[in-house]
Amino acid sequence: MRQTLSVIATIGLLTACGGGFEATDDRLLEQDDPVGMEDGVVRPFGSFSRSGESAGDLIRLTIMTDHTYHAETLVYCVKAPCYPVRDDGTYRFTKGGSTRYIRLYGPAGEKLHRYAYRLQGDELYLRDTDQDGEWFLMTREAAGWCREAAQCRVQNLSQPRCPGEWTCTADNTCDYQCETETACAVAGGSCVPVVPGACQGGIIGDGAEYSCGGLLGVMCCLPSPKAPECKNAFTSQEGWYDPESGDLLCLANCAGSAVRCGNAGTRSEGWYTDDGAGCGGGALIAWDNCASSMGL
């Protein structure tokens, strides 16, 4: 019964005023309508499309959260194939009375169009107020439009619950690829919840370098770096070695020299030893983010 009433209400709303929504006054004082959930209004982020009928019809509109948009409009076609006109620019949400608008601007900031809009689930109703047009319907696309992968991340698209990244396919469609192994895992770390103590005994890796595949609420916990070891004392192979791989870092007269983490928190942070016992005859053995492992 509730579903039937909902359908009847929707039909009644759409048939009002000659097949569209009720008439609105587009001459009212207009003001910015910033994005926010406090007013309970969901903004039309994502890609919406429809089957056009004649030249000038808007057939695709992609609204992105970074205040940019992409639009495609039908043209007069004399000889096929005919491709739509593609526009890219910026937009802003405005409001006049109870009517909400999307204002589209060109690359140089020139005003192009103003559409009144209403969003109902995956259905976006638009009306070109510059042409005093009728309401028309566009439907949300399951996979958003894109020219590059970064545009997929600013459309509020749903993604599988797996580490991975957005890609842009050859037909300009967003596609999410789950990773078999994250950058964090490749570096020997593990993705843990962002809560106190979750990376106890390790160090938190930079999210830009040690990605967990775009998952929210997690961080990369890397093993604490271990100090280089002096091996093969008093032989031709005496020097500093990686304690885990056993690889030679450098030959040096290091026997009896202590290792410390120096210059913590600076670009010169790393493993140091006594002057003359490091690599190259200095005190530095190797650059490293060692402060966390030493409790500094």
C-alpha positions in Angstrom: 0.0 0.0 0.0 2.8 2.4 0.9 4.6 1.7 -2.3 1.4 2.3 -4.3 0.9 5.7 -2.6 4.5 6.6 -3.4 4.0 5.8 -7.1 0.8 7.8 -7.2 2.4 10.8 -5.5 5.3 10.7 -8.0 3.0 10.5 -11.0 0.9 13.4 -9.6 4.0 15.5 -9.1 5.3 14.9 -12.6 2.0 15.5 -14.4 1.5 18.9 -12.7 2.0 21.9 -14.9 2.0 20.3 -18.3 4.1 17.2 -17.6 6.7 18.8 -15.3 7.1 19.9 -11.7 5.2 22.9 -10.4 6.1 26.3 -11.8 8.9 28.2 -10.1 9.9 31.8 -10.1 13.4 32.0 -11.5 13.6 35.8 -10.9 14.0 35.6 -7.1 17.1 36.8 -5.5 19.8 34.0 -5.9 22.4 33.1 -3.4 25.1 30.4 -3.1 23.9 27.1 -1.8 27.0 25.5 -0.3 27.3 21.7 0.0 26.3 20.4 3.4 24.1 17.7 4.9 22.7 20.0 7.6 19.8 20.9 5.3 19.1 17.3 4.4 19.6 18.0 0.6 21.6 15.5 -1.3 23.6 17.1 -4.2 23.6 15.5 -7.6 27.2 14.2 -7.7 28.0 11.6 -10.3 27.2 11.0 -14.0 23.7 11.3 -15.4 22.5 10.7 -18.9 19.5 10.4 -21.2 18.6 9.6 -24.8 18.5 12.9 -26.7 15.9 13.7 -29.3 17.2 16.8 -31.1 20.1 19.2 -31.4 20.8 21.1 -28.3 19.6 18.4 -26.0 21.9 17.7 -23.0 22.5 14.0 -23.0 25.2 13.6 -20.3 26.1 15.6 -17.2 28.8 14.7 -14.8 29.0 16.7 -11.5 32.2 16.2 -9.5 32.9 17.1 -5.9 35.9 19.2 -6.9 33.6 21.8 -8.4 34.2 20.7 -12.0 31.8 19.2 -14.5 31.6 17.5 -17.9 28.6 17.9 -20.3 27.7 16.4 -23.7 25.1 18.0 -26.0 23.6 16.7 -29.2 24.4 18.6 -32.5 22.8 18.7 -35.9 23.9 15.7 -37.8 24.2 15.9 -41.5 26.4 12.8 -42.1 27.1 10.1 -39.5 28.9 9.5 -37.3 28.1 12.7 -35.4 29.6 13.2 -32.0 28.1 15.3 -29.2 29.7 18.6 -28.2 31.7 18.2 -25.0 32.1 20.9 -22.5 34.2 21.0 -19.4 34.4 23.7 -16.8 33.3 24.6 -13.3 30.0 24.9 -11.5 28.4 26.2 -8.4 25.2 25.4 -6.6 22.8 28.3 -6.0 19.3 28.8 -4.5 16.5 31.2 -5.2 13.5 30.8 -2.9 12.9 27.1 -2.6 14.4 26.4 -6.1 17.9 25.0 -6.4 20.2 25.6 -9.4 23.4 24.4 -11.0 25.3 27.2 -12.7 27.8 26.0 -15.3 30.8 28.0 -16.3 33.3 27.6 -19.2 37.1 27.2 -18.9 37.5 31.0 -18.8 34.8 31.5 -16.2 32.1 32.6 -18.7 28.5 31.8 -17.8 27.1 29.0 -20.0 23.9 27.6 -18.5 21.7 27.6 -15.4 19.6 24.6 -14.6 17.0 24.2 -11.9 17.4 20.8 -10.5 15.7 18.2 -8.3 17.2 14.9 -7.3 15.1 11.9 -6.5 17.2 8.9 -5.8 19.0 8.1 -9.1 16.8 10.4 -11.1 17.9 14.0 -11.8 15.3 16.4 -13.1 16.7 19.5 -14.8 15.2 22.6 -16.5 17.2 25.1 -18.5 16.1 28.4 -17.0 18.0 30.4 -19.6 15.7 29.0 -22.3 12.6 28.8 -20.1 12.6 25.1 -20.9 10.6 22.2 -19.6 11.7 19.7 -16.9 13.5 16.7 -18.4 14.8 13.5 -16.7 18.4 12.2 -16.6 19.3 8.9 -14.9 22.4 8.1 -12.9 24.9 5.9 -14.6 26.2 2.9 -12.6 29.7 3.6 -13.9 30.7 7.3 -14.0 32.2 9.1 -17.0 35.9 9.9 -16.9 38.8 11.2 -19.0 41.3 10.2 -16.3 41.2 8.1 -13.2 41.3 11.0 -10.8 37.8 12.0 -12.0 36.4 8.7 -10.7 37.4 9.6 -7.2 35.3 12.7 -7.1 31.9 11.4 -8.1 31.0 9.6 -4.9 30.9 6.3 -6.8 30.5 3.1 -4.7 33.5 0.8 -4.7 34.1 -2.8 -3.7 35.3 -3.4 -0.2 38.8 -4.3 -1.3 42.1 -2.5 -1.6 42.5 -1.1 -5.1 42.3 1.9 -7.3 40.1 3.6 -9.9 41.0 3.3 -13.5 39.6 5.1 -16.6 38.8 2.7 -19.5 39.3 3.3 -23.2 35.6 4.1 -23.5 35.7 6.8 -20.8 34.1 4.7 -18.1 35.3 4.5 -14.4 36.4 1.0 -13.4 37.6 -0.1 -10.0 40.4 -2.6 -9.9 41.1 -4.6 -6.7 44.8 -4.9 -5.9 46.3 -8.3 -5.3 48.9 -6.6 -3.1 49.0 -3.1 -1.7 52.1 -0.8 -1.7 52.0 -1.3 2.1 52.3 -5.1 1.8 55.0 -4.8 -0.8 57.1 -2.8 1.7 56.6 -5.5 4.3 53.9 -3.7 6.3 50.3 -4.4 7.1 47.2 -2.3 7.0 45.7 -1.8 10.5 42.8 0.3 11.9 43.5 3.9 12.7 43.3 3.5 16.5 45.8 4.1 19.3 48.2 1.2 19.7 47.4 -0.5 16.4 50.9 -0.1 15.2 52.7 -0.8 18.5 56.3 -2.0 17.8 56.2 -0.6 14.3 56.2 2.7 12.5 53.3 4.3 10.6 54.1 4.7 6.9 53.2 7.7 4.8 49.8 7.0 3.2 50.9 8.5 -0.1 53.9 6.2 -0.4 52.6 3.1 1.4 49.0 2.9 0.2 46.4 0.5 1.6 44.5 0.6 -1.6 42.2 3.5 -0.9 40.5 1.8 2.1 39.1 4.2 4.7 40.0 4.1 8.3 43.2 2.1 7.9 46.9 3.0 7.9 50.1 1.2 6.9 52.1 -0.2 9.9 55.7 -0.9 8.8 58.2 -3.0 10.7 60.6 -0.9 12.8 63.9 -0.4 11.0 66.9 -2.2 12.5 70.3 -0.7 13.0 73.1 -1.7 10.6 75.6 -4.2 11.9 79.3 -4.2 11.7 80.6 -7.5 10.4 83.7 -9.3 9.3 86.0 -7.2 11.6 89.6 -7.0 10.7 89.1 -8.6 7.2 88.9 -7.2 3.7 85.1 -7.4 4.0 84.8 -5.4 7.2 81.9 -3.0 7.0 78.2 -2.2 7.7 75.6 -4.7 6.7 71.8 -4.7 6.5 70.7 -6.8 9.5 67.8 -8.4 7.7 69.0 -9.1 4.2 72.7 -9.4 5.0 73.5 -7.1 2.1 76.7 -5.0 2.3 75.9 -1.3 2.8 79.5 -0.2 2.7 83.1 -1.2 3.6 84.3 0.6 6.7 86.7 0.3 9.6 83.7 -0.1 12.0 84.9 -2.7 14.5 83.9 -1.6 18.1 81.9 1.4 16.9 78.4 2.0 18.3 75.4 2.8 16.1 72.9 5.6 16.9 69.9 7.2 15.2 70.7 10.8 14.6 69.0 14.0 13.4 65.6 12.7 14.2 62.7 14.4 12.4 64.9 16.1 9.8 65.9 15.3 6.2 69.2 14.1 7.6 67.6 11.4 9.9 69.5 8.2 9.7 72.0 5.8 11.2 75.2 7.3 12.4 78.4 6.0 14.1 81.7 7.4 15.3 83.5 9.9 13.0 85.6 8.0 10.5 83.8 4.7 11.0 80.8 5.4 8.8 80.4 5.0 5.0 82.8 7.1 3.0 85.0 7.9 6.0 82.3 10.0 7.7 79.8 9.3 10.5 76.8 8.5 8.4 76.0 4.9 7.6 72.6 5.2 5.9 69.6 7.5 5.7 66.5 6.0 7.4 63.4 6.8 9.3 64.8 5.4 12.4 63.6 7.7 15.2 60.4 5.7 15.9 62.3 2.5 16.3 64.6 4.1 18.9 61.7 5.7 20.8 62.9 9.2 19.9 
